């Protein structure tokens, strides 16, 4: 064991290697790459819906998938920024995207008040459970990538980072599975697709903080 102070310090740092800095560009590549991989896995396992290939798309499908995509991107970029904390950083931009996406379940709830039939049955619960499960599973790709990013960084609020990781994962997961799901009904989308984001957000809030704390 070295007795000289300088020798002791040298022995401690001999094996240290410089770490690559966390840049926003690298973070965006991580987010975009994981989202693209999610779509690729979905396409490989279950394939795209027929009208997506033919180009004859329902406007509600375009609106709903667009809102989930925007929310997923906004939450992902916020998580990337939280891995590189700076003085004065305020993470509120994603809330606007969340408010827009919340119009889907809100619209479904309002329309259900004027319906005489069983709205739950109309929401296609059997397919809805499939969307909920598969959207959540696909979201694990994005959630895993963002969690690894946060572990390398230094988020000052692990709980908020976990919540946003879950929102990003759920949004991009259900966005990907929406490219396969054949149902364009507002009750199906407003309930089951939105529920996939909510469940993923809760899971992220509960699980991710413990994984990113040192």
C-alpha positions as CSV (number, residue, x, y, z in Angstrom):
1,X,0.0,0.0,0.0
2,X,1.5,3.4,-1.0
3,X,2.5,5.6,1.9
4,X,3.1,8.8,0.0
5,X,0.0,10.9,-0.4
6,X,0.7,11.6,-4.1
7,X,1.3,8.0,-4.8
8,X,-1.9,7.1,-3.0
9,X,-3.9,9.6,-5.1
10,X,-2.2,8.4,-8.3
11,X,-3.2,4.8,-7.4
12,X,-6.8,5.9,-7.1
13,X,-7.0,7.6,-10.4
14,X,-4.9,5.2,-12.5
15,X,-7.9,3.2,-13.7
16,X,-10.2,6.1,-14.2
17,X,-11.5,6.7,-17.8
18,X,-13.0,9.9,-19.1
19,X,-16.8,9.7,-19.6
20,X,-18.5,10.9,-22.7
21,X,-20.6,14.0,-22.0
22,X,-24.3,13.9,-22.2
23,X,-25.2,16.1,-25.1
24,X,-28.7,17.0,-26.2
25,X,-27.9,15.7,-29.7
26,X,-27.1,12.3,-28.3
27,X,-30.2,12.4,-26.2
28,X,-32.4,13.2,-29.2
29,X,-30.8,10.3,-31.1
30,X,-31.6,8.0,-28.2
31,X,-35.2,9.1,-28.1
32,X,-35.8,9.0,-31.8
33,X,-34.0,5.7,-32.2
34,X,-36.0,4.0,-29.5
35,X,-39.3,5.4,-31.0
36,X,-38.3,4.1,-34.4
37,X,-37.4,0.7,-33.0
38,X,-40.8,0.6,-31.3
39,X,-42.6,1.1,-34.6
40,X,-40.3,-1.4,-36.3
41,X,-41.0,-4.1,-33.7
42,X,-44.7,-3.5,-34.0
43,X,-44.5,-3.8,-37.8
44,X,-42.5,-7.0,-37.6
45,X,-44.8,-8.7,-35.1
46,X,-48.3,-7.6,-36.1
47,X,-48.0,-5.4,-39.2
48,X,-49.6,-2.1,-40.2
49,X,-53.3,-1.6,-40.6
50,X,-54.5,-2.0,-44.2
51,X,-55.8,1.6,-44.7
52,X,-52.4,2.9,-43.5
53,X,-50.8,1.1,-46.5
54,X,-53.5,2.2,-48.9
55,X,-53.5,5.8,-47.8
56,X,-57.3,5.9,-47.1
57,X,-57.1,7.1,-43.5
58,X,-59.8,8.1,-41.1
59,X,-59.4,11.7,-39.8
60,X,-59.9,10.6,-36.2
61,X,-57.1,8.1,-36.6
62,X,-54.8,10.9,-37.9
63,X,-55.8,13.2,-35.0
64,X,-55.5,10.7,-32.3
65,X,-52.2,9.2,-33.4
66,X,-50.8,12.7,-34.0
67,X,-51.7,13.8,-30.5
68,X,-50.1,10.7,-28.9
69,X,-47.0,11.2,-31.1
70,X,-46.7,14.9,-30.0
71,X,-47.1,14.0,-26.4
72,X,-44.5,11.2,-26.7
73,X,-42.0,13.5,-28.3
74,X,-42.6,16.3,-25.9
75,X,-42.2,14.1,-22.8
76,X,-39.2,12.3,-24.3
77,X,-37.4,15.6,-25.0
78,X,-38.2,16.8,-21.5
79,X,-36.7,13.6,-20.0
80,X,-33.6,14.2,-22.1
81,X,-33.3,17.7,-20.7
82,X,-33.8,16.5,-17.2
83,X,-30.7,14.3,-17.6
84,X,-28.7,17.5,-18.0
85,X,-29.9,19.8,-15.2
86,X,-29.2,23.5,-15.5
87,X,-30.0,26.5,-13.3
88,X,-33.3,27.9,-14.4
89,X,-34.5,24.8,-16.2
90,X,-38.3,24.6,-16.1
91,X,-40.0,21.5,-17.5
92,X,-43.5,22.6,-18.4
93,X,-43.7,22.4,-22.2
94,X,-44.9,18.8,-22.1
95,X,-48.0,19.9,-20.2
96,X,-49.5,21.6,-23.3
97,X,-49.1,18.4,-25.2
98,X,-50.7,16.5,-22.4
99,X,-53.6,18.9,-22.3
100,X,-54.2,18.4,-26.0
101,X,-54.1,14.6,-25.7
102,X,-56.5,14.8,-22.8
103,X,-59.1,16.0,-25.2
104,X,-59.5,12.5,-26.5
105,X,-60.9,10.9,-23.3
106,X,-62.7,14.1,-22.5
107,X,-64.5,14.1,-25.9
108,X,-65.4,10.4,-25.4
109,X,-66.8,11.2,-21.9
110,X,-68.9,14.1,-23.2
111,X,-70.2,12.1,-26.2
112,X,-71.1,9.1,-24.0
113,X,-73.6,11.3,-22.1
114,X,-75.7,11.7,-25.3
115,X,-75.6,8.0,-26.2
116,X,-78.4,5.6,-25.4
117,X,-76.4,2.4,-26.1
118,X,-73.7,0.7,-24.1
119,X,-70.7,2.9,-24.7
120,X,-68.4,0.4,-23.0
121,X,-69.4,-2.3,-25.4
122,X,-68.9,0.1,-28.3
123,X,-65.4,0.8,-27.1
124,X,-64.5,-2.8,-28.2
125,X,-63.2,-3.9,-24.7
126,X,-61.6,-7.2,-26.0
127,X,-59.5,-5.3,-28.6
128,X,-59.1,-2.5,-26.0
129,X,-57.4,-4.8,-23.5
130,X,-55.1,-5.9,-26.3
131,X,-54.2,-2.3,-27.2
132,X,-53.6,-1.5,-23.5
133,X,-51.3,-4.5,-23.0
134,X,-49.4,-4.3,-26.4
135,X,-49.1,-0.5,-26.3
136,X,-47.6,-0.8,-22.8
137,X,-45.2,-3.6,-23.9
138,X,-44.0,-1.6,-26.9
139,X,-43.5,1.4,-24.7
140,X,-40.9,-0.6,-22.6
141,X,-38.5,0.0,-25.4
142,X,-38.7,3.8,-25.1
143,X,-39.0,3.6,-21.3
144,X,-35.9,1.5,-21.1
145,X,-33.8,3.8,-23.3
146,X,-34.9,6.9,-21.4
147,X,-34.2,5.2,-18.0
148,X,-30.7,4.4,-19.1
149,X,-30.2,8.0,-20.2
150,X,-31.4,9.3,-16.8
151,X,-29.0,6.8,-15.0
152,X,-26.1,8.4,-16.8
153,X,-27.3,11.9,-16.0
154,X,-28.2,13.7,-12.8
155,X,-32.0,14.4,-12.7
156,X,-32.8,16.7,-9.8
157,X,-36.4,15.4,-9.5
158,X,-36.4,11.6,-10.0
159,X,-40.1,11.4,-9.3
160,X,-41.0,13.8,-12.1
161,X,-38.4,12.2,-14.4
162,X,-40.1,8.8,-13.7
163,X,-43.5,10.2,-14.4
164,X,-42.4,11.7,-17.7
165,X,-40.6,8.6,-18.7
166,X,-43.8,6.7,-18.3
167,X,-45.8,9.2,-20.2
168,X,-43.3,9.1,-23.1
169,X,-43.2,5.3,-23.1
170,X,-47.0,5.0,-23.0
171,X,-47.6,7.6,-25.6
172,X,-45.1,6.3,-28.1
173,X,-46.0,2.7,-27.3
174,X,-49.7,3.3,-28.1
175,X,-48.8,5.5,-31.0
176,X,-46.9,2.5,-32.5
177,X,-49.7,0.1,-31.8
178,X,-52.3,2.5,-33.2
179,X,-50.6,1.9,-36.6
180,X,-52.0,-1.7,-36.3
181,X,-55.2,-1.2,-34.4
182,X,-58.1,-1.2,-36.8
183,X,-60.6,0.7,-34.6
184,X,-61.2,4.4,-35.1
185,X,-64.1,4.8,-32.7
186,X,-63.7,7.7,-30.3
187,X,-64.8,5.6,-27.4
188,X,-62.2,3.0,-28.1
189,X,-59.4,5.5,-28.5
190,X,-60.5,7.8,-25.7
191,X,-60.7,4.9,-23.2
192,X,-58.2,2.2,-24.1
193,X,-55.5,4.1,-25.9
194,X,-55.6,6.9,-23.3
195,X,-55.6,4.4,-20.5
196,X,-52.3,2.9,-21.9
197,X,-50.6,6.3,-21.3
198,X,-52.1,6.7,-17.8
199,X,-51.0,3.2,-16.7
200,X,-47.6,3.7,-18.2
201,X,-47.2,7.0,-16.4
202,X,-48.1,5.5,-13.1
203,X,-45.7,2.6,-13.6
204,X,-42.9,5.1,-14.5
205,X,-43.6,7.2,-11.5
206,X,-43.4,4.2,-9.2
207,X,-40.5,2.2,-10.8
208,X,-38.1,4.6,-12.5
209,X,-37.0,6.8,-9.5
210,X,-35.5,3.7,-7.8
211,X,-33.6,2.8,-11.0
212,X,-32.0,6.2,-11.6
213,X,-30.9,7.1,-8.0
214,X,-27.3,6.5,-7.3
